[in-house]
Amino acid sequence: MSLQDNSKKSKLPLRLWFCDFPGPFNPLRLTQLLETRYQIIPDPDSPDYVIHSVFSRNFLRYDRAIRIFFTGENVHPDFNICDYAFGFDRMTFGDRYYRCPNYVLYDHYDELRRRQRTDDAQHSERAMFCNFIYSNRGGHPYRDEFFRMLSKYKFIHSPGAHLNNVQDTIAPAYSNDWCTPKVQYQSRFKFSFAFENSSSPGYTTEKLVHALAADTIPIYWGDPDVHLNFNTRRFINMHELTPEQAIDRVVQLDTNATLYRAVLQEPYFPLHPAHTPLSSEILLDQFSEILARPLLKARRRNQHFWGERYEREARDAACAVSFLSNRRPTALAARLLYKLWRGRGDT
């Protein structure tokens, strides 16, 4: 028997399924993380645990599974239909919630933690000004507004599907190793847009991490409390400046190599963080806390009376939306929508 076989045999089996993610990236990274302690048994039919996100409602099919919500989007957990949650919010909810911004899963975040600051501060000699890499047209309008405002100063390269203005191409998000070509592209520029899709306390994603890993100066907007986890002297924090002040700051750094290098030399993280630094090791320990509980005692969501009705209504809504989104407005979909409108959860 090989060492690999022995290793697998010594690990606890974990009957698990992922669903409702936008692509394979997060499930793959979570699987790789969990496999360091567990033997993963993928089971789409009767898993003990379902790790789900927000891009569909397929997780509602799994009544008996322990549901673990994991989001990379600015969506708050619904503890009426999940047992545990990993999200962006800085909050507590007994033993059911853990804060885990999605950037914790990214290799570039581990790289930032290892390096602590930019290795080479000579990047002010880069010829290219600023990049804007987005495919989502539905983000907060402030992102596009500031793009247009700053574009009046200098041309901004926008290779993504949204506001595209160059021939350059970037791999689509969540596809295989899409992060590496994105960071490589950003590393050609002095500045990088790192605006989130929306703004909410705690909601900081891979956008800031990628821009820092590329050794650019990020122009950041999203989490008004971003200073709790990142050193705001290392980037332009739009929550501290008006748009006009932010443009003045960009121009100042763009035209003064000494000031630009001084910003690059700042550490990525605050010297005295207000919270315990996040890491994949901490994330794994948090999962282990959940998985160490016997299945019969691990369930947290209410499945009786109002809890049962709430979940039934959620399933009815998901079913109706599925029918309508597939352009199949059947009599069943109409009946479900009518009952939801009347506030009834029975079918």
C-alpha positions as CSV (number, residue, x, y, z in Angstrom):
1,M,0.0,0.0,0.0
2,S,1.4,3.4,-1.0
3,L,2.0,6.3,1.4
4,Q,-0.8,8.1,-0.5
5,D,-3.2,5.3,0.3
6,N,-2.2,5.3,4.0
7,S,-2.7,9.1,4.0
8,K,-6.2,8.8,2.6
9,K,-7.1,6.0,5.0
10,S,-6.1,8.0,8.0
11,K,-8.2,11.0,7.1
12,L,-11.8,11.3,8.2
13,P,-14.3,10.7,5.2
14,L,-16.4,13.7,4.3
15,R,-19.5,13.2,2.2
16,L,-19.8,16.6,0.6
17,W,-21.3,18.5,-2.3
18,F,-20.9,22.0,-3.7
19,C,-23.6,23.9,-5.5
20,D,-24.7,27.4,-6.6
21,F,-21.3,28.7,-7.3
22,P,-20.5,30.8,-10.4
23,G,-17.7,28.5,-11.5
24,P,-15.2,25.9,-10.4
25,F,-12.7,28.2,-8.6
26,N,-14.1,28.5,-5.1
27,P,-15.2,24.8,-4.9
28,L,-11.8,23.7,-6.1
29,R,-9.9,25.9,-3.6
30,L,-12.1,24.8,-0.7
31,T,-11.8,21.1,-1.7
32,Q,-8.0,21.5,-1.8
33,L,-8.0,23.1,1.6
34,L,-10.3,20.5,3.2
35,E,-8.4,17.6,1.6
36,T,-5.4,18.4,3.9
37,R,-7.5,17.0,6.7
38,Y,-10.4,15.0,5.2
39,Q,-11.1,12.4,2.5
40,I,-13.6,14.1,0.3
41,I,-16.3,11.9,-1.1
42,P,-18.3,13.9,-3.7
43,D,-22.0,13.0,-3.3
44,P,-24.6,14.9,-5.4
45,D,-27.5,12.7,-4.2
46,S,-27.3,12.4,-0.4
47,P,-24.4,14.4,1.0
48,D,-23.9,15.0,4.7
49,Y,-22.8,18.5,4.0
50,V,-23.6,21.0,1.2
51,I,-21.5,24.0,0.7
52,H,-23.4,26.5,-1.4
53,S,-23.3,30.1,-2.7
54,V,-25.8,32.6,-4.1
55,F,-26.0,31.9,-7.8
56,S,-29.0,29.5,-7.6
57,R,-31.2,27.8,-5.0
58,N,-30.3,24.2,-5.7
59,F,-29.1,23.7,-2.1
60,L,-32.7,23.8,-1.0
61,R,-33.1,20.2,-2.5
62,Y,-30.9,18.9,0.3
63,D,-33.2,18.8,3.3
64,R,-31.2,16.4,5.4
65,A,-27.7,17.8,4.7
66,I,-25.9,20.3,6.9
67,R,-25.9,23.5,4.8
68,I,-22.9,25.7,4.9
69,F,-23.3,29.0,3.1
70,F,-20.1,30.5,1.5
71,T,-20.3,33.7,-0.5
72,G,-17.9,35.8,-2.6
73,E,-20.6,38.3,-3.2
74,N,-22.1,41.1,-1.1
75,V,-25.0,39.0,0.2
76,H,-25.8,38.5,3.9
77,P,-26.5,34.9,5.1
78,D,-30.0,33.8,5.6
79,F,-29.8,31.6,8.7
80,N,-33.4,30.4,8.2
81,I,-32.2,28.2,5.4
82,C,-28.6,27.5,6.2
83,D,-27.0,26.0,9.3
84,Y,-23.6,27.8,9.1
85,A,-22.2,30.7,7.0
86,F,-19.0,32.2,5.9
87,G,-19.3,35.8,4.7
88,F,-17.9,39.3,4.6
89,D,-19.8,40.8,7.6
90,R,-18.0,41.7,10.8
91,M,-20.6,40.2,13.1
92,T,-21.2,37.3,15.5
93,F,-24.0,34.8,15.4
94,G,-23.2,32.2,18.0
95,D,-21.3,29.2,16.6
96,R,-23.0,29.6,13.2
97,Y,-21.0,32.4,11.5
98,Y,-17.4,33.0,10.5
99,R,-16.0,36.0,8.7
100,C,-14.1,34.9,5.6
101,P,-13.6,37.4,2.8
102,N,-13.1,35.5,-0.4
103,Y,-9.6,36.7,-0.9
104,V,-8.5,34.3,1.8
105,L,-8.7,31.5,-0.8
106,Y,-6.4,33.2,-3.3
107,D,-2.7,32.4,-3.6
108,H,-1.9,36.1,-4.2
109,Y,-3.2,36.9,-0.7
110,D,-0.8,34.3,0.7
111,E,1.9,36.0,-1.3
112,L,1.1,39.4,0.2
113,R,1.2,37.9,3.7
114,R,4.6,36.4,2.9
115,R,6.1,39.5,1.3
116,Q,4.5,42.1,3.6
117,R,5.5,44.9,1.2
118,T,6.5,45.5,-2.4
119,D,10.0,44.1,-3.0
120,D,11.1,46.5,-5.7
121,A,10.1,50.1,-5.4
122,Q,11.2,51.2,-8.9
123,H,7.8,50.7,-10.4
124,S,7.3,54.4,-10.9
125,E,9.2,53.9,-14.2
126,R,6.3,52.0,-15.7
127,A,5.1,53.6,-18.8
128,M,1.4,52.6,-18.6
129,F,-0.9,54.7,-16.4
130,C,-3.9,52.8,-15.1
131,N,-6.1,49.7,-15.8
132,F,-9.8,49.0,-15.3
133,I,-10.7,45.3,-15.6
134,Y,-14.4,44.6,-15.3
135,S,-17.0,42.4,-17.0
136,N,-20.0,43.2,-14.7
137,R,-22.1,46.1,-16.0
138,G,-24.3,46.0,-12.9
139,G,-21.9,47.4,-10.4
140,H,-22.5,50.6,-8.4
141,P,-22.5,53.6,-10.9
142,Y,-19.8,55.3,-8.9
143,R,-17.3,53.0,-10.5
144,D,-18.1,54.0,-14.0
145,E,-18.5,57.7,-13.0
146,F,-15.0,57.8,-11.6
147,F,-13.5,55.9,-14.5
148,R,-14.9,58.6,-16.8
149,M,-13.7,61.4,-14.6
150,L,-10.1,60.0,-14.3
151,S,-10.1,59.3,-18.1
152,K,-10.1,63.0,-18.7
153,Y,-6.6,63.2,-17.2
154,K,-5.1,60.2,-19.0
155,F,-6.2,57.2,-21.0
156,I,-7.2,54.2,-18.9
157,H,-6.8,50.7,-20.3
158,S,-10.1,48.7,-20.0
159,P,-9.6,45.2,-21.5
160,G,-12.7,43.7,-19.8
161,A,-16.1,43.2,-21.4
162,H,-17.4,46.3,-19.6
163,L,-16.3,49.7,-21.1
164,N,-13.8,47.9,-23.3
165,N,-11.5,50.2,-25.1
166,V,-8.5,48.1,-26.1
167,Q,-7.7,44.9,-28.0
168,D,-6.1,43.3,-24.9
169,T,-7.9,40.2,-23.5
170,I,-8.1,38.9,-20.0
171,A,-9.3,35.4,-19.0
172,P,-12.9,35.5,-17.7
173,A,-13.3,35.5,-13.9
174,Y,-13.6,32.1,-12.1
175,S,-12.2,30.2,-15.1
176,N,-9.3,28.0,-14.1
177,D,-6.3,30.1,-13.2
178,W,-7.8,33.4,-14.2
179,C,-6.1,35.3,-11.4
180,T,-2.5,35.0,-12.7
181,P,-3.0,36.6,-16.2
182,K,-5.0,39.4,-14.5
183,V,-2.2,40.2,-12.0
184,Q,0.4,39.9,-14.8
185,Y,-1.6,42.4,-16.9
186,Q,-2.0,44.8,-14.0
187,S,1.7,44.7,-13.2
188,R,2.3,46.7,-16.4
189,F,0.6,49.8,-14.8
190,K,1.2,52.3,-12.1
191,F,-2.4,52.3,-10.9
192,S,-5.3,49.8,-10.8
193,F,-9.0,50.3,-10.3
194,A,-10.0,48.2,-7.4
195,F,-13.7,49.2,-7.0
196,E,-16.0,46.6,-5.6
197,N,-19.4,45.9,-7.2
198,S,-21.0,47.6,-4.2
199,S,-20.2,49.0,-0.9
200,S,-20.8,47.5,2.5
201,P,-18.8,47.2,5.8
202,G,-16.5,44.2,5.6
203,Y,-17.0,43.6,1.8
204,T,-13.4,43.6,0.5
205,T,-12.7,41.1,-2.3
206,E,-9.8,39.8,-4.4
207,K,-9.8,43.1,-6.4
208,L,-7.7,44.9,-3.8
209,V,-5.5,41.9,-3.3
210,H,-4.8,41.4,-7.0
211,A,-3.9,45.1,-7.5
212,L,-1.5,45.0,-4.5
213,A,0.0,41.7,-5.7
214,A,0.7,43.4,-9.0
215,D,2.7,46.0,-7.2
216,T,0.5,48.8,-8.5
217,I,-1.2,51.5,-6.4
218,P,-4.9,50.4,-6.1
219,I,-7.7,53.0,-6.3
220,Y,-10.0,51.3,-3.9
221,W,-13.7,51.7,-3.1
222,G,-16.1,49.2,-1.4
223,D,-15.5,48.5,2.3
224,P,-15.6,51.7,4.3
225,D,-13.8,49.8,7.1
226,V,-11.0,48.5,4.9
227,H,-8.4,50.0,7.2
228,L,-9.2,47.2,9.7
229,N,-7.4,44.7,7.5
230,F,-5.3,46.7,5.0
231,N,-2.9,49.6,5.3
232,T,-4.7,52.5,3.6
233,R,-1.4,54.4,3.1
234,R,-0.6,51.7,0.5
235,F,-3.4,52.7,-1.8
236,I,-5.9,55.5,-2.6
237,N,-8.9,55.0,-0.4
238,M,-11.9,56.5,-2.0
239,H,-13.8,56.4,1.3
240,E,-11.4,59.1,2.7
241,L,-11.5,61.5,-0.4
242,T,-13.9,63.2,-2.6
243,P,-13.7,62.3,-6.3
244,E,-11.9,65.5,-7.0
245,Q,-9.4,65.0,-4.2
246,A,-8.8,61.4,-5.4
247,I,-8.0,62.6,-8.9
248,D,-5.6,65.3,-7.4
249,R,-3.9,62.5,-5.4
250,V,-3.5,60.3,-8.5
251,V,-2.0,63.2,-10.5
252,Q,0.3,64.0,-7.6
253,L,1.6,60.4,-7.4
254,D,1.8,60.0,-11.2
255,T,3.9,63.1,-11.6
256,N,6.2,62.7,-8.5
257,A,8.3,59.6,-8.6
258,T,9.5,60.1,-5.0
259,L,6.0,60.2,-3.6
260,Y,5.0,57.3,-5.8
261,R,7.8,55.1,-4.5
262,A,7.0,56.1,-0.9
263,V,3.5,54.7,-1.3
264,L,4.8,51.5,-2.8
265,Q,7.1,51.0,0.1
266,E,4.3,51.0,2.6
267,P,3.4,47.6,4.1
268,Y,0.3,45.9,2.8
269,F,-1.2,45.4,6.2
270,P,-1.6,47.6,9.3
271,L,1.2,47.1,11.9
272,H,-1.4,46.6,14.6
273,P,-4.5,45.1,13.0
274,A,-7.8,45.5,14.8
275,H,-8.7,41.9,14.1
276,T,-6.8,38.6,14.0
277,P,-5.1,38.4,10.6
278,L,-7.1,36.2,8.2
279,S,-5.5,33.0,6.7
280,S,-6.4,29.8,5.0
281,E,-5.2,28.0,8.2
282,I,-7.8,29.9,10.3
283,L,-10.5,29.1,7.6
284,L,-9.6,25.4,7.8
285,D,-9.9,25.5,11.6
286,Q,-13.3,27.1,11.3
287,F,-14.5,24.4,9.0
288,S,-13.1,21.8,11.3
289,E,-15.1,23.2,14.2
290,I,-18.3,22.5,12.2
291,L,-17.2,19.1,10.9
292,A,-16.2,17.9,14.3
293,R,-19.8,18.0,15.5
294,P,-21.9,14.8,15.2
295,L,-24.3,15.2,12.4
296,L,-27.3,14.9,14.7
297,K,-26.1,17.8,16.8
298,A,-24.6,19.9,14.0
299,R,-27.9,21.1,12.6
300,R,-28.8,24.7,13.5
301,R,-31.6,25.9,11.2
302,N,-35.2,25.6,12.5
303,Q,-37.1,23.0,10.6
304,H,-40.4,23.2,12.5
305,F,-43.4,25.4,12.3
306,W,-42.3,28.8,11.0
307,G,-38.9,27.4,10.0
308,E,-40.7,24.7,7.9
309,R,-43.0,27.3,6.3
310,Y,-40.2,29.7,5.6
311,E,-38.2,27.0,3.8
312,R,-41.2,25.8,1.9
313,E,-41.9,29.3,0.6
314,A,-38.2,29.7,-0.4
315,R,-38.5,26.4,-2.4
316,D,-41.7,27.6,-4.1
317,A,-40.1,30.9,-5.0
318,A,-37.0,29.1,-6.4
319,C,-39.2,26.8,-8.4
320,A,-41.3,29.6,-9.9
321,V,-38.2,31.7,-10.8
322,S,-36.6,28.7,-12.4
323,F,-39.7,28.1,-14.6
324,L,-39.9,31.8,-15.6
325,S,-36.2,32.2,-16.2
326,N,-36.3,29.2,-18.6
327,R,-39.2,31.0,-20.4
328,R,-41.6,28.2,-19.4
329,P,-44.4,30.1,-17.6
330,T,-46.5,27.0,-16.9
331,A,-49.7,26.7,-14.9
332,L,-47.6,25.4,-11.9
333,A,-45.4,28.4,-12.0
334,A,-48.4,30.7,-12.1
335,R,-50.0,28.9,-9.2
336,L,-46.8,29.1,-7.1
337,L,-46.4,32.8,-7.8
338,Y,-50.1,33.4,-6.9
339,K,-49.6,31.6,-3.6
340,L,-46.5,33.6,-2.9
341,W,-48.3,36.8,-3.6
342,R,-51.1,35.7,-1.3
343,G,-48.5,34.9,1.4
344,R,-49.2,31.2,1.5
345,G,-46.5,28.6,1.7
346,D,-48.5,25.4,1.1
347,T,-48.5,23.7,-2.3
